[in-house]
Amino acid sequence: MQILVHDSESPYYRQLYEILRRDIIQGQRSPGERLPSESELIERYQVSRVTVRQAMDLLVQDGLIYRRRGRGTFVSTPKIEQGLTQIISFTEDMRRRGFQAETAVLASAILNAGPEIAAKLGIAAGEEIAYLERLRLADGEPLSIESSQLVHRLCLGVLDGDYAHNPLRAALEQDYDLRLVRATQVIRAVVATGELAQKLSIAPGSPLFFIERISYSQHERPVEFLQLYHRADRYALYNELRD
């Protein structure tokens, strides 16, 4: 067992935080595992209750642990970090991370674009769009819902593809010579409606990241308007900023 250094410049709560954080990050404590109680940590490390609570508060802020009233404190499931600077398919993203990606097609249809969607895609209101809604899972756990709306005349028959097993982006490139090379997007925090919660196997009112993205082809033409709902308990969005 690691011990606290009494003559260190680092305060006790910070040392305890670092010890517990290291155990979690290095995999010595598994997701869902219950951490020792406050009393156990007080006895083990010979510190005050205030010190323990300060250390645990930092771990909660990091998203490494979560508390359940009356049950204790548990190790969180690691979040999937998604960068905001690259267009990448869900399947490829999960493969790189070592997850088994799955997709369930929830809906597909040819629709007429309303004025708002038409404006986003640079088409006339009433023009046909191909609508595809998919549930994304990693290792069997629902993570996201994606609703794609595509300019149909640019990819006629696109909904004939098997998008439970094949990436839509690959089909656009291989079958229609449409490479999605640029996108603009807006990100908002929302809460899950009853319908979204049921699809994502979470409680109604749970936090979600909501992303609206317009993707452009190599010809600088809008091709897809995408709406994404990411579970906020499983995703972390990041970006790199430079001076």
Phi, psi and omega in degrees: 000134176288149182240162176275142181268117187286333181257021179279152175287340179280129180296159184303317184296326180289320178297317179295318176303313182296320179297310182292321179298317180297318179300318182290311183296323181278002175082012178284345173234129188271154175305133181089349181289138179280131178280159175304150179291168177303316181298320179294319180291323177300314181291319184293318186255359177056053179232174181276165177296324178299317179299315180298315183294323177297317179296317181292325178299321178296320179293323176296316179300325178285349183078015183273337179221164175216152182255144172236117183304127178081355183241328179128197182241136188230156178283131180285154170287131183303138178280152175270115179277128179241122178287159183249015185244004184218139174271119181216143182288153179300317182300314180293320180299314180292323179299317180296330182273354179088014177265155173269110183277141175224153179223135173241125177280120182267328181197149172208139183193157170264122184236168173261130184292130171284171184303320183292312180294320179301319180295321180294325184264359178068036181235173179280144175301137182095346178292152183291138170233149176264119183256130180222120178248129183227144172262129182254133181231150174232123184051039176084356182261125178295130182242321189212158169238130180241130175241111181260136174234115188247146173292109192293323183296341178276345183212059183303131179081010185299330183285356176285348182287160178265091186268008168281338183235346183234140180292137177297319182299320179295321179296319179299320182285315186283320186264338186231004180053043177244105176260123179277105189251347183208150179209152169241145183209157176236137181240132178225157173264129178224173175247152185286127170289171179302320181293314178296319181299318180296318181293326184264001179059044177231174180280142173305140182090356178294149182287143178226150165269126179248122182241131171245125188228134172251121182254140185245147178278178178296346179264013180061034180249131176299131182243319188225136167251115187247135173242125185240135171242111178257136172295122182289339178282350182239351181239146169229128180261136181222160177212154177254127179249141179227153178285000000 
